[in-house]
Amino acid sequence: MFDVRKVRERFPALRAKHEGAPLIYLDNASTTQKPDVVIERIASFYRSGCGNVHRGVHALTGETTRLYEHARETVARFIGASDPSEIVFTRNATDAIHIAAFSWAWERIGEGDEIVVSEMEHSSNLVPWQLLAREKNAALRFLRVGADGRLRGAALKRILTPRTKLAALIHVSNSTGAVNPVEELAAAARARGVPILVDGAQSVPHIPVDVRKIDCDFFVFSGHKMLGPTGVGVLHARKNILDSMRPFFGGGGTVREMGRAGSSFNEAPWKLEAGTPSVADALGLEAAIGFLEMIGMDEIREHERILVETALDALAEVPRIALYGPETSKNRAGVISFNIEGIRPADLGRFLDERGIAVRAGDHCTQLLFRSMGIAATARASFYLYNTTDEIACFASALREAAALPRSAWKDVEGA
Ligand SMILES: Cc1ncc(COP(=O)(O)O)c(C=O)c1O
């Protein structure tokens, strides 16, 4: 295993102090802190002089193009894609889903067709499909969450019909940490000839991912949740699918030959990257991948498994606590959603914040999931490679302190 203390030294933001004690950052499902190599990579790109990509003949543009395409190769290797041309750089996972919806699905979904999503989806993998379905008079069908808190291939098979044109499903839940059996889901969709999009926003940062093994048609994720910068995400799709897609955005980089009434388009992936891309962020993402690979994705998964086990044990001691999601770390990534009876999640979040512990409170963009679970909101702790078991002990102790306060103390807090 890696030395967490050494890892932490690489993150300037983790040196921030709260009343003399270091910040305890447990909001990694939302976004992650950045290591020095990522910050330095972005700064050095600008410091050493930058050009645009795939435009012009001078040395800086050539070098920038080379660096940008190298970042694409690194991303492709990291997720096991067959070829770098299967990687489209986007702004984030949400953007990537919109490109799949409006460049690919737009031309293939018509009146009466169906798109399957699950009750567990983040709004980013629900609302684009709602928008598309409304435009096309198509319908959304919802895969329910199984008794173990996960999606199941057998249940997916049951709701696919000859009108199903796509299944768009989440890999790892940002609200419960449930790790869905994504290979089983992809196989079920394939058995019925239905293409599948996998939302990997919470899986790629935390567990080893191989898109060829999953055998999915589309796979999306965001750079900022995996130590990379904001402003860059990825749409992966098989080359023949990308080739068949019309550009959603048109403009610089997408055109082969410009006409007055219309234009012909460049090859994929460039035809899907209109305008100047965020080159610096793509390079920052490449540096983040280098950092993750240096530690090892298997090691990161194991580290988070230990953190989750430690947290589940420690939190079970907190009076009046309800924990949501899979019971053990086997099918759970580093996410724990919880409530303490009598305390609103937002009040609990503020209480922890006053003690230098950052968690998220709310519905985590998964209102459908929470409605199916009979709750409105939770507090959520989410871990990453730089979190420690000592931090979890502090976190659990703060929760015990909160639970020990008289219930009347919570009635007076802001928003009561
Ligand atoms: C499961 C899941 N999908 C998609 C997204 C959207 O990611 P982004 O906001 O980076 O586009 C998130 C963000 O929290 C997420 O957790």
The ligand as an SDF file (V2000), in Angstrom:
LIG
                    3D

 16 16  0  0  0  0  0  0  0  0999 V2000
  -22.8120   10.0760  -11.1880 C   0  0  0  0  0  0  0  0  0  0  0  0
  -22.5790   11.4340  -11.7650 C   0  0  0  0  0  0  0  0  0  0  0  0
  -22.8310   11.6500  -13.0500 N   0  0  0  0  0  0  0  0  0  0  0  0
  -22.6320   12.8400  -13.6280 C   0  0  0  0  0  0  0  0  0  0  0  0
  -22.1780   13.9030  -12.8950 C   0  0  0  0  0  0  0  0  0  0  0  0
  -21.9590   15.2110  -13.5710 C   0  0  0  0  0  0  0  0  0  0  0  0
  -20.6160   15.5600  -13.5510 O   0  0  0  0  0  0  0  0  0  0  0  0
  -20.1980   17.0170  -14.0620 P   0  0  0  0  0  0  0  0  0  0  0  0
  -20.9090   17.9880  -13.1960 O   0  0  0  0  0  0  0  0  0  0  0  0
  -18.7200   17.0470  -13.8910 O   0  0  0  0  0  0  0  0  0  0  0  0
  -20.6300   17.1070  -15.4750 O   0  0  0  0  0  0  0  0  0  0  0  0
  -21.9120   13.7410  -11.5410 C   0  0  0  0  0  0  0  0  0  0  0  0
  -21.4640   14.8680  -10.6990 C   0  0  0  0  0  0  0  0  0  0  0  0
  -21.5930   14.8650   -9.5000 O   0  0  0  0  0  0  0  0  0  0  0  0
  -22.1100   12.4710  -10.9570 C   0  0  0  0  0  0  0  0  0  0  0  0
  -21.8600   12.2490   -9.6660 O   0  0  0  0  0  0  0  0  0  0  0  0
  1  2  1  0
  2  3  1  0
  2 15  2  0
  3  4  2  0
  4  5  1  0
  5  6  1  0
  5 12  2  0
  6  7  1  0
  7  8  1  0
  8  9  2  0
  8 10  1  0
  8 11  1  0
 12 13  1  0
 12 15  1  0
 13 14  2  0
 15 16  1  0
M  END
$$$$
